[in-house]
Amino acid sequence: MSTEFTFAIKSTCFDEDYRPSDNTRITTNFANLARGESRQENLRNTLKMIDNRFNALAHWDNPTGDRYSVNLDIISVEMRFEGQSNDRDLPVIEILKTSVVDRKTNECIEGMVGNNFSSYVRDYDFSVLLPEYAKHQPEFGAPEDFGQLHGKLFKCFVNSKTYKDNFAKAPVICLSVSSSKTYHRSENQHPVLGVEYHQDEYSLTDEYFKKMGMKARYFMPANSAAPLAFYFSGDLLRDYTDLELISTISTMDTFQKIYRPEIYNANSTAGKSYQPSLKHQDYSLTRIVYDREERSRLAAEQGRYAEEHFIKPYRAILEQWSAHSHL
C-alpha cells in the first residue's frame, strides 16, 4: 500500500446552535460545551465571554466596548491513504479558526487559525502510550520517540497544499501553562500579549509541540490571572496583527477560565514567580456547566479509539512513512 496520503478540511460554524458531529472528538473545548441540558446556554454564555474579552483588549476607537464580535469555525482535518482498500477518511486533527466582525465598518477581518488543538493521535500518545510506558519506569518520563509520528503528521498537514489553499498564515496554538513548572516574569511587555514569562525547563507538552515544529512563549495579557502558552512556528510578535492576536487571546482565555478556573479565573494574579496549580482554592466559577472528570475519562476512551482505528490498522504504513519522512 502506498504511504502517500492527502488531507481534506471540513468547516463547521461554532455558534449557539452547534451540535458535535459523530466524527468530532467529544473532549474538545467546543464539543464538550455543546452537550447536556445546558448546551445552548453554555454556548451562548461562552460566545458572549469571548466577545467581551475581545472588546476589552481592542479598546482603541471602541468607546462603548462593543465594536467587535468574534466568529469561530471548527476546522476538522481528515486524512486518506492513497490506495487504501476503503474510502473512509480518517479524522486526525481539529482546530479553531477565528474571524472578527467590525460592527463599525461592517467588515469581516481574518483572525487566527489554530487556537484550540485536538488530535486523536495526541489522545493516544498521552492517554494510552504514556501511561503504559510509565508502568515499567522507576520515575516519570516518556519514550525517546514520544510524539515523533504525531509531529510529522502535523507538519505534513501544515505544509500541504490543502492547508496553504485554505489559510494564509501558519497556525498558532494557545494552551494552559504547565502545573509542573515554575514561570518567572520578565521585563519584556507586548502591547497586546502582555507581560512575558520564562521558565527554566520545558514541559512534556512543550517538547511534544517542538516535534510539531512549534516553539513556545508565555505571555500574560492585561487583566488575565495567569500566563498563556503560545505555540507557533514563525515570529509570534511580528507575523500576526493585533486583532489576530486578540482573537486568540479572547477565545482561549475564555476556554481556560471555564476548564481551569483554579488557574485562569483565580482571584489573584500570577506574581513574579509563578507555579500554576489545579489545587488552588481561591478562584471563581463561570456560569458554564462543565464536568472535568468526564472529560478526562473520555480522553482515555478516545485514545483507545485512536489505537484501534488508526494506530493498529495503519501501524506498518505509518512507521514506514515516518522513517522516510524528512519533516
N, C-alpha and C positions, 0 to 999 in steps of 0.2 A: 504494500500500500504506500502511496505517496506520502511524504512528510510535509508537503506543502499544504497550507490552508489559507482560507480567506475569512474576512470579518464582515459582519453585517450589523447595522445600527438600527435600533428602533427607539423612537422618541415618544414619551408619554407625558402629558401635562400633569404636574403635581399641583392640584388645587383642592378645594374643599369637597369636591365630588370624586376625588381619586379613589380607586379601588385596585389593590395589587392584582397583577395577572398571575396565572399559575406558574410562570417561569421566574417570578420575582423572588429574590431572597427575602424571606419574611423577617430577618433580623436587621434589615437596613433601617436607617433612621426614618425614612419616609414611609416604608411599608408597615413598620411597627405601629406608627401613629394611626394608620388607617384601618385598624381592627377594633372590634368590640362595639359596645353600645354607644360609646362616646366618640366614635370615629370622626364624625363630621365636626363636632365641636372642637376636638383635638386639632384637626387640620385648620379650621378657621382661626383658632387662637394662635397656632404656630405661625401661620402666614402673617397675622397681624403683628406678632412679636418681631418677625423678620423685617417688615416694613418700618416699624417704629425704630428699630435699631439702625436701619439704613439711614433714615432721615436724621437721626441724632448725630451720626458720623458725617453725613453730607449736609452740613448745616449752613454752608455758604449759599447766598441767594435763595434761602429756604426759610423765611421768617416764621411761617406757621407750622413748620415741621411735617409737612405732608406732601411735599412736591413729588416724591418718588414712590414707586411701587416695584417690588421685585417679583418677577415671574420665574418659576422653576420648571424645568423639564428633566425627567428621568431618562437618561441615556442608557439603554440596555445593549450590551455588546454580545453578539453571538459569533461562534466560530464553527467553521466547517472544514473538515479534511477533504482535500481533493481526492476523489476516487473511493470515498468511504461507501460501504455497502448500503447504508440507509441515508435518507435525505433529511434527517433530523439535525437541525442546528443546535449546537451545544452552548447554553448560556454560560458566559465566563466572567463578565465584569458589569457592574452598574456604577455610574457616576451621575452627578447632577450638573446641569448647565443653567446658569443664571442669565437673565436679561433684565434690563432696567427700563421701566416706563417713566418718562419725564412728563408729568401732567401739565407742566407749564408750556412746553413746546410740542406736546403730543408726539414726541419722538420715542422710538424703541431702541435702546442702546445695548449693544452686545456686552454681556457680562463675562463671567469666568466659567470655563469648563473644568470639571474635577470636583472640587469641594468635598463632598462626601465620597467615600470609596468603598465598594463592596466587591468581593470576589469569592467564588466557590472554592478556588484553589487555595486562597488565603485561609478560608474556613478550615479546609483540610489540614493545611500546614500547622495552624495554631491550635485547633481543637482535636485533631486526631494524631498527626505525626509527632508533634512536640510532646504531648503528654505520654505517648507510648515510648518515646526516646528517653524521657525523664525517669521512667520506671527503672531503668538499668544504669543510671548515673548517680554517683555519690553526691553531686551538687548540681544546681540548676545550670543548664546550658542548652545549646542547640547543635544539631548535626552540622558538620562543616559546610555542606551544600544546602543548608536550610534556606529556602526562598529562591534558589537559583532558577528553577523551572518557572516559577511564577514571575520572577523578574524579567526573564527573557520573553515570556508571553506578553507581558505588559509593554515592553519596549517594541516588540514586533507590532503590536496594535498601534502604538503612538507613531511609529514610523511608516505605517501602512498608508496606501492610497485612500482607503476608506476614511481614516482619521483626517488626513490632510484635505480631503474633499469636503469635509463637514465642519472643521474647526480651524480657525486662523492661527491660534496660539497653542503652545504646549499647556498641558493641564497643571493645575495647582491643587494639591490635596491639603485639606486643613483638618487636623485631628486634635485630640486632647494631648497634653503633655503627659509624660510617664510618671506614675506614682512611685516608681522605684528610684528615681533620680532627683538630684537637687539642682535647682536652677539659680543663677546669680544675675542680678540686674546689672546692665552695663550703662555707659553714658550715652550710647547711641539711641537716638529717638527719631522715628519717622513720623511725618505729619499725619499719616493715616493708620499705619500699622502700630504705631505707638512705641513703647519702650522695648528695646531688645534685651532678651535674656540669653545667657550662655550656660552650658553645662560641661562638666569635665569629661564625661563618658557617655557615649551614645547608648540608647536603649535598644532592646531587641527589635522593636518596631522601626527605629531609625535605621538599623542595619538592614532590615528587610526592605525598606524603601530605597536604600542605597543600591541594592541589587536590581531595583526597578529603574535605576538611572536618575534617582532624585536625591537632592541634598536637603538638609533640614535647617531651618532657622526658627527662632522662637520669639514672638512679639506679644506684648500685652497692649491692646488698643485702649483708647480712652474709655473710662467707665467700665472696663472689664475687671473681673475679680482675679483672673489668673492668665498667664501667657497661653497662647495657642501655638501648636506646632504646624508650621507650613512646610510642605514638601514640594519641590519644584526642580526643574532641570536646567533652567537658564539663569537669568538675573531677576530675582523676585522684585527688587526695588526699581528696576529700570524697564522691564518688559511689559508692565501692566499699568493701566491708567488708575487714577484714584478711585473712580467709580467701579472699575473691575475689582479692585482690592476690597472695597467696601461691600460689594455684593457677596464676596466670600466670607468676610468677617461677620456680616449681619446674619447670613444663613447658618454658618457653623457655630457661632457663638450662641445662637438660639437653640440649636440642637443640643449643644453641650449643657446649657442651663437645664434642659429637660432631662438628659440622660446622666449627667454627672453634676447634680446640683451641689454636692459637697465641695466641689472644686470651683465650678463656674457660676454658681449662684450663692456663693459664700457671702456672709455679711461683713467680712473684712477682706481687703485686697492683699495680693501677694506682696511680700516685703522684698528687701534687698537680696535675701537668701530665702529660697522658697522650695519646699518639698510638698508636692500635691499629696492629698490623702483622701481616700474614699471613706475613711472612718471619722472625718471631721464632722462635728455635730452642729456647728454654728452656721446654718445655712437656711435659705428659704426655698419653698417648693413653688413651682409654677402651677397653673391650673390645668396642666396637661396630664392626662392619665397615662401611666407608663409602668410596666412590670419588668423590672430589670432581671429578676431571676428567670422569668420565662425567656427573655432574650438570650441569656447565657445558655440555657438548655437548648434552645433552638439552634444556636451556633454550632453546638456539638452535633446535633441531628443533621444539619446541613453539611457539616464537614464529612460525615459518614456518607451522605448522599453523593457528594463530590467524589469520594473514594470509589463508591460503587458504580457510578455512571460516567465518570471521567477518567480518574487516575488508573483504576484497574483495567478497564477495557482498552485504553489507549496508551498504557504504560510503555510498551515497546516502541511505538512510534514517537511518543513524547521524548523518551530518552535518546532515541536516535537523532531526532531533530535538535534537541538541546545540545548534544555532543558536537554537532556540526554547525551550530549557530554561532556567529561571531558577534552577536549583540552584547 
